Amino acid sequence: SVVVLGPGISTSETSTRLVKAVLRSTNVPLIMDADALNILSNNMELLETSSAEMIMTPHMKEMSRLIQKEVPAIAKDRFDIAMKFAKKMGVTLVLKDAKSIVTNGGEQMFMSLAGNNGMSTGGSGDVLAGIIAGMVAGGLSLTEASMMGTYIHCLAGDVAAEKKGKYAMLASDIIAGLGEVMRNE
């Protein structure tokens, strides 16, 4: 009912062929993260081969590669850049940062006030992609799943930071925080 593409696949020739094949053949919602975004940044025309509804979850450096702009330029105008990118590409965009934003390119935009810089640890974005995928599989729209998933992910990151500290937390600590967040919300 949903495909997550990118975490752990590398940017090899084989991975590039995998991304091309998935984009061409997938007809369920597709969440593009990590190395799928890095592959896509060199092959943006591949998006035209896909008819799948799509969520992209780049962090600022991945977004930099996707739009060929430096991170400081994106940070300066990230709301407008995110909105225009989502609209142009026809995707729901989760632009990950200390305060992540979600937009589908329409009138609606969400910014999570939860979350912290300790969440920039390796694998944290993979956790987010999984949370969003679960919500899409559960029946939420791509935009709703992205907003809710981002918020829950950020809350779990705050729980992890409180327990482990921002500098010591791992992606697995964010996963561990999900139970507490879901129990309380």
N, C-alpha and C positions, 0 to 999 in steps of 0.2 A: 504493500500500500504506500510505501515511501522508500526512496533510495538516498543514502548518504554517500557522497563520493569525495574522496580526497585524503582523509586522515591516513597517514602511514603508507601512501602508495608511491612516494618518491616522484621525481620528474623524469624518469627514464623513458626511453623510446617505447618500451612495453606499456608503461603507465600512460603515455600520450595516446597510444592506440586504445587503451581501455577507456579513457575519457571520451575519445571520439565515438567509440562504440556505444557507450552508455548514453551519450547525448543523442545519438541517432535513434536508439531503440527504446528508450524509456518513455513510458506514457503515464507514469504515476509521478506525483510530486518529487522533485529532485533537490537535495540540499548539497550545494557545492561549498567545500571548505578546503583549507590547507593546500596541499599540492595540486588538487584539481584546479584551484584558483590560479596557482602559479603556472600551470600548464596553459590554462585559458588565457592568461595575460599575454602570452606569445601567439595566441591563436583565437582572438576574439570572434573571428568569423564562424567559429564552431558553434556559437550560440544560435546561429541561424539554422543549424541542422536539427535543432531540438524543438519539439512541440510540447515538452513537459512544462508544467508550472514549476517555477524555480525560486529557491531561496539561496542567496549568497551570503556567506558569513566571513568577510575579510577583516583582519586587523588592519591597522593603519598602513603598515608596510606592504601587505598584500594589495590593499586598495591603491597604493602608490604604483605598484606594478601594473594593475589593471587599467589605470587611467593615465599612466605616464606622467605623473606629477609628483613632486617631492612631498614628503610627509608634512613639513611645516606649512606648505601651501594648502594642503588638505585640511590640516588642523585649524587653520585660520578661517576656513569657510566650509566646514564639514557638513553642516546641515543642508546647505544649498547643493553642494557637490553630491551628497548622498541622495537627495531627492531627485536631482536631474539624472543621475546614473540609473537609479531604480526605474524611473519613468522611461528613459531611452532604451534600456535593456529589457524592460517588461518583467522585472523581477522584484521580489521582496528582498531588501537589503538589510542586513544586520552589520553595522559598522562597529566593530569591537574596539573599545578603548576603555580607559578608566571609567568613563561614563558612556556606555554603549548606546547607540541610537538604532532605531528600526524605522524603515519607511517602505512603502510600496510604490512610491512615486506619485501618489495621489495627495489628497489634502491632509491625510493622517500621518503624523510622525510621533514616535515615542522615544523618550530618553529615560534610561534607567538611572535613578539617583542612587540606587544601591550599587554595590560593587566596590572594588578597590584595586590598587596597582599590583597587589600580590597575585592577582588572577592572570598576570601575563606569563605565568609559568607554563612550560611545555605540556601540551595535552589538554589544557583548559578549554580551548576552542573545540576540541574533539568532544568533550563533555557537553558543551553547549549544543553542538550539532546533534548529538544523541538525544538531548532533552527535547529539542525542537522536533526532531523526527518522531519521538513518542507522542507528542501532542498532535502532530499532523495525523499520525496513524489513529489517534483517538478521535479524530473528526473535526478538529479545529481548522479554520481557514489558515492559509499560509501566513497571513499577516497576524492573526490572533495567536497562532502558535509561536511565531517569532517574538512577539511582544511578551507573551506570558513566559515562554521559555527563557528569554533573556532576563526577565525580572527574577524568576526563580533561580536561575544560574547565579545571578549577582547576589541574591540573598544568601545562597549556599556558600558563595565566595566570602561573604562577610562573616558567616559562621566559622568557616575555615580559618580566616584571618584572626578571629577572636581566640580560637583554640590553639592554633599553631604559630601565629605571627605572620605578617605579610611576607617576610623574607624567607620563611621556612616552609610555607605551605606548598603542597603539590596538587596536581589535578585530582588525585585520589582523595585528598582532603575535601575538595569541593563536592565530590560524589558522596562522601560521608556526611556532609552537611545537608544534603538533599532531604534525608529522612526528617531531620529536625525542622527544616523549612516547610515541608509538606504537611507535617503533623501540626504545625502552628498556623498555617494559612488556610 
